[in-house]
Amino acid sequence: MKFITLTENLKQAINLAERITGKNVTLPVLSNILLSTNKNQLHVLATDLELGIELSVSGKVEESGQVVIPAKTFADFLNNLTSEKITLESEKQALKVTTESSEALFQGINPEDFPIIPEVKTEKTLELDKNLLRESLGQILPSIGYLTTKPELNGVYFHLDKNFLKLVGTDSFRLAEKTISSENFKTNLKPPLEMIVPVKTIQEVIRISQEGPEDISSILIYPEVNQVQFLFKNTNEIRLVSRLINGQFPEYASIIPNTTEVKISVKKKELAEAVRLAGLFCTKINDIKFLLKINQKKLTIEAQDPSLGKSQNVVALTEAQGPDLEISFNYRFVLDGLNSLTGEEVILGFNKETSPALFESKNDQNFVYLLMPIKI
């Protein structure tokens, strides 16, 4: 194999692939990447057996071939290069790398030992704008659980219906739901479709959207029975293949209240600042108390710990309706919800001190964040 390309293009592809590699002691091949030439492209493959990625880099192929080398060492080497062009040459199972000012030899292993990344055969797709999908998944991500006893909560639930696509995440203490209307996606899938995509896959979809080639315009999702493929459309396509989580996502719709007895509007920045300040004085369970005075249009956030002291922070409400209320929350979960909301002003809805609270943005009714209170 002999391949010549721009260093920056290769560096970007290797950095995206390196994070996918596994750290399995019993299968050291998973810490490697496969480099393979085809026509005028270099294909870069990495996998941890649960998730696989294939990227392509344009360049000049003078000799075809393939080689498997350690991912991290190669990525670290590229990240320290300043040369514009780079040449890759295979020497048996090793890779010789040459630039204008440096040369290195990476010892590799037999390419036949590298695991095969599955090919998704379905032509049924769901296509979304890259930025829309990235931002939507970013809103859901903070609410996803990492529970060994409930693997079905360790991912994002996709529910495609005729008129919408819902993305949902929960850890049983809070829940986030994003609704994308059918006018914002294209599909030839026959609804309904339901699948749970692992959190690591979601993180990589977001990361590739942010750090990948700038000319990525949309993402095509190809669902199958036990796996899903995300195809990033650009000059050199990126293919991400993931196993799906087996299990039944909980029936959650009934716990989202249709109406709330207490509803307030407040500036998001002011509320977040008050929550952060109160959080400095909370106990080990991270509890803070909301004291709502509706007639005064005032929200007081309190926290107290015998060993630290106490804090009281007042936030003015722009709108308020309903009876007064006292309710306690985990302050970190409150901040996660506020950070997931867009716009300058947010709407909070409450019923009883033991019922979940509803967080919404005033300018985006397509995202809701549901938070269970702390019972003290």
N, C-alpha and C positions, 0 to 999 in steps of 0.2 A: 504494500500500500504506500502511495505517495500522494499527499494532498497539500495544496497551498491555499491559504485563505487570510483574511484580515483577523488580526489578533482579537479585536473587540468583539467581533461576531462569534468567534469560537469561545471566548471568555463568557459571554452571556449565556450561551447554550450549556456549557459545562457547569456553570454555577447553578442553573436551574435544575440540571440533572443530578448534581451531587447531593442535593438535599433529599432526594428520593431514595438514595442508596440505603440499604439496611445495615444494621450494626450487629448482625447475628454471628456469634462466636463459632457456632457449629457449622455455619455456611459462609465462610469468608468471601466467597465469590460475590456475595451481595453488596460488599463494600467497593466493588469495581464498577466500571462503566464499559460498555461495548462501543467501539468506534468502527464504523463500516462505511465503505464508499459505494455510491451508486450514481451512475451518470456524472453530473458535475456537483454532487452533493456529498457531504459527510453526514451520516446518521449517527446520532448519539442516543444510546439506550441505557436506562437504569431502572432497577426494580428492587422492592423489598418483599416481593411475592404477594403482597396485598395491593400494592399500587405500582404502576409502571409508567414510564414516560419515554417518548421517542421524539427527538427534535432533529431538524436538519439544518446544516450550515452550507451556504453556497460557497463555491470556490473552484479551483482547478484540480481535477483528478488526473494525475499522470500515470499512476498504477493503482489498480483496484486491490482490495484486500480488507482485512479486519483484524482488530487487536483488542484485548481486554486488559485494562490497566487500573491501578488504584485511583478512585475518584478524588478523594480529598487531597492527596499529594499533587495530582495534576491540576486541580482547581487552585490550590495555593500557589503553585508555580506560575500559572497564567495571570493570577491577580497581582503578581509582582513584576510583570513584564510591561515595558513601555514601548516596545517595538511595534511598528505598524503591521508588518506581515509575519507570518509564521508558516513553517513547513513541517509536516508530520510524515515520518517514514517508518514503516514496520520493518523490524529486523528479527525474523523468526517470531518469538512471542513477546518481544520488547518493542518499545516505541521510541524512536529518535526524534527529538524536537529541536528545530534549528530556527534561530532568528538572526537579524543582522549582527547582534553582539553576544549571543549566548547559544549554548548547546546543552542538551540534557538527554539522558537515556532512562526511560521508565521500564522497569521489569514488569512483565505481564504474566498472564496465565492462558491456558488453552481456551480459545473462543467457544469451543464445543461445550464447555462446562457452564457457559452463561445461560441462565433460564430464559425460556421463550416468553415474550410478552404477548398475551392473547390478541388476536385480531377480532374485532367486533364485526359481525357479518350483517347485522340488521341495517336496513335503509330507512327505518323509521327514526325521525329526528325531531328535536325541539331546538329552535334557534332563537337566541336572545342577543341583544346588544351587549357588548363586553362590559361597558361601564354600568349598565343597569343591573346585570347579574352580579358583578363585583360588589357594588354598593348594597344590594339586597342581601347577599350572603354575609357581608360585613355587619349588617344590622342584626342578623340571627346568631352569629357566631358566639357572642358573649353568654348566651343563654343555654348553650349546649352542655350536657352533663358528661362526665368522665367516670361512669359507674360500671364496675365489673359485674355487678349483680343485675344490671339492667342495660345490656348492650344496645337495645333499641333506642336508648336515649343518647347514645354516643355519636350522633350524626344529625344531618339536616333531613327532615322529612319533606319530600317533594310530592305534591298532590296536584295532578293536572286534571282539570275538568273542561267542559266545553267553553266556558266563558272566562276562565281564570287559571292561573298557576299559583298555588300557595306554597310558601317555604316556611317551615316551622322548626323551632328548636326549643328544648326544655330540659331542665335538670330536676324537675318536680317541685322546685321552689319558685321558679319564675318561668315564663313562657313568652316567646317572641313569634309573631306571625306576620309575614309579608305577603300581600296579595298583589299579583301582577295581572292586569287585565289582558284579554286575548288580543287586543289591538297592539300590544307591545311585544308579541312574539309570533313566530311562524312555526307551524307543525303539521306533519302528516300522520301523527299518532292518533289512534282512536281512543279517546278518553272513556273511562277514567284510567289514570296511571298513578301508581303509588310506589315509591321507593325511598329507602333511607341510605343516604350517602355518608360514609365515615367522615369524621371531623378532619382527619389529616388530609383527605382528598379535597375537602372544602377549603382548607388553608392553602393548599397548593394551587387551586383554581384562582383564588384571590391573589396569591403571590405572582403567578404567571401573568395575570391581567395587569398587575402593577409594574412588574420588573421585566416582562417579556418584550418582544419587539413592539415598537410604537404603532406599526401598521396593522396590528390585530384589530379588527372591526367588530366581529361577532364570534360567539361561541356556539357550536353545535353539540347537542347532547344526544347520544345514542344509547338508549336504555335496552338492556337484555334481562334475562331471568335472574342471573346471579351477578351481573357486572354492568358497568356503565362506562362509556367513553365520552370524554370531553375533547372536542376538536377545535383548536384555536385557529381561526381563518386568517392567514396572512400570506406573504410571499413564500415563506418556508413554514409549512404547517407544523403545529405542535400537537401531539396526540398523548392524552392522559387517560389511562385505563385503570379502573378501580373495581375491587369487589364491592358488592353491596352488603349491607347489614341485614342478616336474616332476623325476622321478628315482626311483631305487630306494633306499630306506633300507637300510643294510647289515644282513645277517643277524648279529644280535648275541647271540642267546640262548645259543649254544654257549660264549661266552667268560665267562658268569657261572657261577662254580663252584658245584656242588651241595653240596660239602663242602670244608672247609678243615682243614689239618693243625694250624694254630695258631689259637686263638680266645681273645680277651681281652674283658673288659668293663671300662669305665672311665667315670668321671664326665666328661661332655662339656665342662663349663665348665673343669675342671682341665686337660684335654688341650688345649683351644683356647688357653688361656693359655700353656702350655708351648710350643706350636707358634708362637705369635706372638712370644714371646721369642727362640726359636731363629732365627726368620725375620729378626731384626735383624742376624744375623751370617752369613747364607748368602752364597754366591757369586752370580755373575750368572745362573746357571741355577736359582736359588731352591731349592737342594737342602738338605734336612735329613735326618739319619739317625735311624731308630728302632732302638734296641737293646733287645731283649726278653729279660728274665731271668724265665722262667716260674716256677721254683721259689721265687724271691724275690718274685713278684708285683710286678714292677717294670718300668716302661718308661722308658728314658733317651732323651731327644731331644737330639741334638747338631747343632751347625752351626759351621763354621769358614771364615774368609776371611783370607788373609794380611795384607790391608790393613786389616781391621776388628778382628780378634780372634776369640774363640771363645766359645761358650755351651754349657752342659750343664744340662739341666732334667730332674728326676726326677718321674714321675707314678706314684702307687700304683694298682695294678689291683685291682678288686673280685673278678674271676674270671680265671683263666688256665689254659690247657691246651695241651699240645703241646711241641715242642722249642724251644730258644732260637733267635733269629733276628735278623739285621741286614738292614735294608732301607731304601732311601732314596726320598724323595718330593719333589715340588714343594710347598713349604709353603703356597703360595696355594691350590693344588688341595685340599690337606688341609682347610684352613679352609672352603673352599666346600662340601665334603662335610659337615663338621660343622654348618655353618650351615643346611644343608638338612634335617638330621635333627631330629625332634621329641623331646621328653622330656629327662630329666636324665642318663640313662645310655645309652651307645652300645656296640655290639658290633663289634669289628673282627676280620676273618678273613683269614689269610694262608696261602699254601702255600710257594713258594720265593721267594728274593730277586728273581727275574726275573718272577714271576707277579703278576697284578693282585690288589690287596687289596679286600676287600668290607667296606663300611661299612653298618651297619644300626642302627636305633633299637631299644632293648629293648622299647618299648611300641608299636611300629608295624612289623609285618613286611611291610607293603604297599609299602614304599619301599626301594630298594637303590641304593647309590652305589658304582661300581666305579672304582678308580684304578690306573693303570699306574705301576710304580715307575720311578725314574731309574736308569739303568745308568751307574755311575761306574767 
